[in-house]
């Protein structure tokens, strides 16, 4: 006779599975519970990182406007940002496209340092550049890092030409690379035609875009060091020729808080100046385009910024839009 209790119907199979699975699940849960860290235990770095990322931002210092005195300018465009928080401290026509003169050499330097090695020897080949030259002669060789120094300290047009002409595909390839880098950085209203800064209808930028470029330049220790130097010298590969250069940025000698960055001047652009200043560990970048007195106006602007703003603690940066 067949035993009815040994018959496995679908319903009995479900009950059997549940009967076996539930104790196993509870046992596994209990074991894992024992592995969780108590409040006084140390979490592993991965867990710490996840917790830190989900927590509120640590207290930070933000520039708060405390004075009401206005700043007036006759320049075509002015823009100032706090480097640490990227807060805009002052703006006037910051999105107007304008010629940038030798401010363009910041992009020349940035592209060069990303393409060459500092110790690469580059050959001077038929330099025909007008304007601010330091006397490079065809056939001479200089290290790339020295040409960068000449470019940023002395605003040397011939150094810019050598850096560009030794590039892959020569000058054409270098200018293409400058425009690609501008797109990569989000400089939406900028276009380059030459690495020097000569006036051209298709060579333009904005004060806002040039601020983006300046911040990127200052991320490179070598470039940041050069833009702060009051003088510079370079020697050719034979050690027979040494060139001494003085900075075109007069504010480096007038204001100890100024640590760069770049000057520019052409007839169409007027006087241009980008300044990196740092007082009491509150670095700012100011951009002045189309000025008639760039150094005096930049100094006045910097003083006004540090007198007008105070840096105060704000605990939650993520709540700001």
C-alpha positions as CSV (number, residue, x, y, z in Angstrom):
1,X,0.0,0.0,0.0
2,X,1.4,3.4,-1.0
3,X,2.2,5.8,2.0
4,X,0.4,9.1,1.5
5,X,2.8,10.9,3.7
6,X,5.8,10.2,1.4
7,X,4.1,11.7,-1.6
8,X,5.8,15.0,-2.7
9,X,3.2,17.3,-4.1
10,X,4.2,20.8,-5.3
11,X,2.7,22.3,-2.2
12,X,4.8,20.1,0.1
13,X,7.9,20.9,-1.9
14,X,7.4,24.6,-1.3
15,X,6.9,24.1,2.4
16,X,10.1,22.0,2.6
17,X,12.1,24.6,0.8
18,X,10.9,27.3,3.1
19,X,11.5,25.1,6.1
20,X,15.1,24.7,5.1
21,X,15.8,28.2,3.7
22,X,14.5,30.4,6.6
23,X,16.9,29.0,9.3
24,X,19.8,29.3,6.8
25,X,18.9,32.9,6.1
26,X,18.6,33.8,9.8
27,X,21.9,32.1,10.6
28,X,23.7,34.0,7.8
29,X,22.1,37.4,8.9
30,X,23.2,36.8,12.5
31,X,26.8,36.0,11.4
32,X,27.0,39.2,9.2
33,X,25.6,41.2,12.0
34,X,28.4,40.2,14.3
35,X,30.9,41.5,11.7
36,X,29.5,45.1,11.6
37,X,31.7,47.6,13.4
38,X,30.7,48.9,16.7
39,X,30.9,52.7,17.2
40,X,34.4,52.5,18.6
41,X,35.8,50.3,15.9
42,X,37.8,51.5,12.9
43,X,36.2,51.5,9.5
44,X,38.3,50.5,6.5
45,X,39.3,53.3,4.2
46,X,36.7,52.4,1.5
47,X,33.9,52.7,4.0
48,X,35.4,55.9,5.4
49,X,35.5,57.4,1.9
50,X,31.8,56.6,1.3
51,X,30.8,58.1,4.6
52,X,32.9,61.2,4.0
53,X,31.4,61.7,0.5
54,X,27.8,61.5,1.9
55,X,28.5,63.9,4.8
56,X,28.0,67.6,4.8
57,X,30.9,69.7,3.5
58,X,33.4,70.7,6.1
59,X,33.5,74.4,7.1
60,X,35.0,76.6,4.4
61,X,35.8,80.2,4.1
62,X,33.7,82.2,1.6
63,X,34.1,85.9,0.6
64,X,31.3,88.0,2.0
65,X,30.9,91.6,0.8
66,X,31.0,93.9,3.8
67,X,31.6,97.3,2.1
68,X,29.3,99.2,-0.2
69,X,31.8,101.4,-1.9
70,X,31.6,100.8,-5.7
71,X,34.5,100.1,-8.0
72,X,34.6,102.1,-11.2
73,X,36.6,101.3,-14.3
74,X,37.2,102.6,-17.8
75,X,38.5,99.2,-19.0
76,X,36.6,97.3,-21.6
77,X,36.2,94.2,-19.4
78,X,37.0,93.3,-15.8
79,X,36.5,90.1,-13.9
80,X,37.7,88.9,-10.5
81,X,37.2,85.5,-8.8
82,X,38.1,84.0,-5.4
83,X,40.3,81.0,-6.4
84,X,39.3,78.7,-3.5
85,X,35.5,79.0,-3.9
86,X,35.3,80.3,-7.5
87,X,33.0,83.0,-6.2
88,X,32.7,86.0,-8.5
89,X,33.9,89.1,-6.7
90,X,33.5,91.6,-9.5
91,X,32.4,91.5,-13.1
92,X,32.0,94.0,-16.0
93,X,31.6,92.8,-19.6
94,X,33.2,89.5,-18.6
95,X,31.6,87.7,-21.5
96,X,32.4,90.3,-24.2
97,X,34.8,88.9,-26.8
98,X,37.9,91.1,-27.1
99,X,41.4,90.9,-28.5
100,X,43.7,89.5,-25.7
101,X,47.2,90.4,-27.0
102,X,50.1,88.5,-25.3
103,X,47.7,87.0,-22.7
104,X,47.4,84.3,-25.4
105,X,50.9,83.2,-24.4
106,X,49.3,81.5,-21.4
107,X,47.7,79.0,-23.7
108,X,51.0,78.7,-25.6
109,X,52.8,77.8,-22.4
110,X,50.1,75.4,-21.3
111,X,50.1,73.5,-24.6
112,X,53.9,73.4,-24.7
113,X,54.3,72.0,-21.2
114,X,51.7,69.3,-22.0
115,X,53.4,68.3,-25.3
116,X,57.2,68.6,-24.6
117,X,59.4,67.5,-21.7
118,X,61.1,70.3,-19.8
119,X,64.6,69.2,-20.8
120,X,63.8,68.8,-24.6
121,X,66.1,70.9,-26.8
122,X,64.2,72.9,-29.4
123,X,65.8,74.4,-32.5
124,X,65.3,78.0,-33.5
125,X,64.3,77.9,-37.2
126,X,63.8,81.1,-39.2
127,X,62.2,83.3,-36.5
128,X,60.6,86.3,-38.2
129,X,58.4,87.6,-35.4
130,X,58.0,91.3,-34.8
131,X,57.5,93.0,-31.5
132,X,58.8,91.8,-28.2
133,X,61.8,89.6,-29.1
134,X,64.8,88.5,-27.0
135,X,67.2,87.8,-29.9
136,X,66.9,84.1,-30.7
137,X,68.8,83.3,-33.8
138,X,68.1,80.6,-36.4
139,X,70.1,77.4,-35.6
140,X,70.4,78.0,-31.9
141,X,69.0,75.4,-29.5
142,X,67.4,76.0,-26.1
143,X,65.7,73.8,-23.6
144,X,61.9,73.9,-23.6
145,X,61.7,75.0,-20.0
146,X,64.0,78.0,-20.7
147,X,61.8,79.0,-23.6
148,X,58.8,78.8,-21.3
149,X,60.6,81.1,-18.9
150,X,61.4,83.6,-21.7
151,X,57.7,83.4,-22.8
152,X,56.1,84.0,-19.5
153,X,58.6,86.3,-17.8
154,X,59.7,88.4,-20.8
155,X,56.7,87.8,-23.0
156,X,59.1,86.8,-25.8
157,X,57.4,86.5,-29.2
158,X,60.3,84.6,-30.7
159,X,60.2,82.1,-27.8
160,X,56.5,81.5,-28.6
161,X,57.3,81.0,-32.3
162,X,60.0,78.4,-31.5
163,X,57.7,76.5,-29.2
164,X,55.1,76.4,-31.9
165,X,57.3,75.6,-34.9
166,X,58.8,72.6,-33.2
167,X,55.4,71.1,-32.5
168,X,53.9,68.2,-34.4
169,X,52.6,69.6,-37.8
170,X,54.4,72.9,-36.9
171,X,52.6,76.2,-36.3
172,X,49.4,75.0,-37.9
173,X,49.2,72.0,-35.6
174,X,50.1,74.0,-32.6
175,X,47.3,76.6,-33.1
176,X,44.9,73.7,-33.7
177,X,46.0,72.3,-30.4
178,X,45.5,75.6,-28.7
179,X,41.9,75.7,-29.9
180,X,41.3,72.1,-28.9
181,X,42.6,72.8,-25.4
182,X,40.3,75.8,-25.1
183,X,37.4,73.6,-25.9
184,X,38.5,71.0,-23.4
185,X,38.7,73.7,-20.7
186,X,35.3,75.0,-21.5
187,X,36.5,78.3,-22.9
188,X,33.4,78.7,-25.1
189,X,34.1,82.2,-26.4
190,X,37.8,81.9,-27.3
191,X,39.6,81.3,-30.5
192,X,43.3,81.4,-31.5
193,X,45.0,82.1,-34.8
194,X,48.6,82.5,-33.5
195,X,50.5,81.6,-30.4
196,X,51.9,85.1,-29.8
197,X,48.8,87.3,-29.4
198,X,49.0,89.4,-32.6
199,X,45.7,91.1,-33.4
200,X,43.5,89.2,-35.8
201,X,39.7,89.2,-36.2
202,X,39.6,85.5,-35.3
203,X,41.9,85.8,-32.3
204,X,39.7,86.7,-29.3
205,X,38.6,85.7,-25.8
206,X,36.7,87.0,-22.8
207,X,37.6,87.9,-19.3
208,X,35.7,84.9,-18.0
209,X,37.4,82.5,-20.4
210,X,40.9,83.9,-19.6
211,X,40.2,83.3,-15.9
212,X,39.6,79.7,-16.6
213,X,42.9,79.6,-18.5
214,X,44.8,81.3,-15.7
215,X,43.5,78.9,-13.1
216,X,44.7,76.0,-15.3
217,X,48.1,77.6,-15.8
218,X,48.6,78.0,-12.0
219,X,48.0,74.3,-11.5
220,X,51.4,73.6,-13.1
221,X,54.2,74.3,-10.6
222,X,56.8,75.2,-13.3
223,X,54.4,77.7,-14.9
224,X,53.3,79.1,-11.6
225,X,57.0,79.6,-10.7
226,X,57.8,81.4,-13.9
227,X,55.0,83.9,-13.8
228,X,56.1,85.0,-10.4
229,X,59.7,85.7,-11.3
230,X,60.9,89.3,-11.7
231,X,63.8,88.3,-14.0
232,X,65.0,85.3,-15.9
233,X,68.0,84.1,-17.9
234,X,68.5,81.3,-20.4
235,X,71.6,79.8,-22.1
236,X,71.8,78.1,-25.5
237,X,73.0,74.5,-25.9
238,X,76.7,75.6,-26.5
239,X,76.8,77.7,-23.3
240,X,78.1,80.5,-25.5
241,X,75.1,82.7,-25.3
242,X,73.1,83.8,-22.2
243,X,70.1,86.1,-22.4
244,X,68.8,88.0,-19.4
245,X,65.2,89.0,-19.2
246,X,63.1,91.2,-16.9
247,X,59.5,90.6,-16.2
248,X,56.9,92.7,-18.1
249,X,54.7,92.6,-15.0
250,X,55.5,95.7,-13.0
251,X,53.2,94.7,-10.1
252,X,55.6,92.0,-9.1
253,X,58.0,94.7,-7.8
254,X,55.3,97.0,-6.4
255,X,53.1,94.5,-4.5
256,X,54.4,91.5,-2.6
257,X,51.0,89.8,-2.7
258,X,51.1,89.7,-6.5
259,X,52.4,86.3,-7.7
260,X,51.8,86.6,-11.5
261,X,50.5,86.1,-14.1
262,X,50.6,87.7,-17.6
263,X,50.7,91.0,-19.4
264,X,49.6,91.9,-22.9
265,X,49.4,94.9,-25.2
266,X,48.6,95.6,-28.8
267,X,47.0,98.6,-30.5
268,X,43.6,96.9,-30.8
269,X,43.7,95.1,-27.4
270,X,45.0,98.0,-25.4
271,X,46.7,97.2,-22.1
272,X,45.8,93.8,-20.7
273,X,46.8,92.2,-17.4
274,X,45.9,89.0,-15.5
275,X,46.9,89.1,-11.8
276,X,47.2,86.3,-9.3
277,X,47.3,87.9,-5.8
278,X,47.2,86.2,-2.4
279,X,46.7,88.1,0.9
280,X,46.1,86.2,4.2
281,X,45.7,82.9,2.2
282,X,42.8,84.3,0.2
283,X,44.0,84.0,-3.5
284,X,42.2,85.9,-6.2
285,X,42.6,86.2,-10.0
286,X,41.8,89.5,-11.6
287,X,41.5,90.1,-15.4
288,X,41.6,93.5,-17.0
289,X,41.2,93.9,-20.8
290,X,41.3,97.1,-22.8
291,X,42.8,99.3,-20.1
292,X,44.7,102.5,-20.5
293,X,46.6,102.0,-17.2
294,X,46.6,98.3,-16.4
295,X,49.1,98.3,-13.5
296,X,47.5,101.2,-11.6
297,X,44.0,99.9,-12.2
298,X,44.8,96.4,-11.3
299,X,46.4,97.5,-8.0
300,X,43.4,99.6,-7.2
301,X,41.1,96.7,-8.0
302,X,43.0,94.3,-5.8
303,X,43.0,96.7,-2.9
304,X,39.3,97.3,-3.4
305,X,38.6,93.5,-3.4
306,X,40.5,92.9,-0.1
307,X,38.9,95.9,1.5
308,X,35.4,95.1,0.3
309,X,35.3,91.4,1.2
310,X,35.8,89.4,4.3
311,X,36.3,85.6,4.3
312,X,34.0,84.0,6.7
313,X,33.2,80.4,7.6
314,X,30.2,78.7,5.9
315,X,29.5,75.1,6.9
316,X,27.5,73.9,4.0
317,X,28.8,74.7,0.5
318,X,26.4,72.3,-1.2
319,X,23.4,74.5,-0.2
320,X,24.8,77.3,-2.4
321,X,23.7,77.6,-6.0
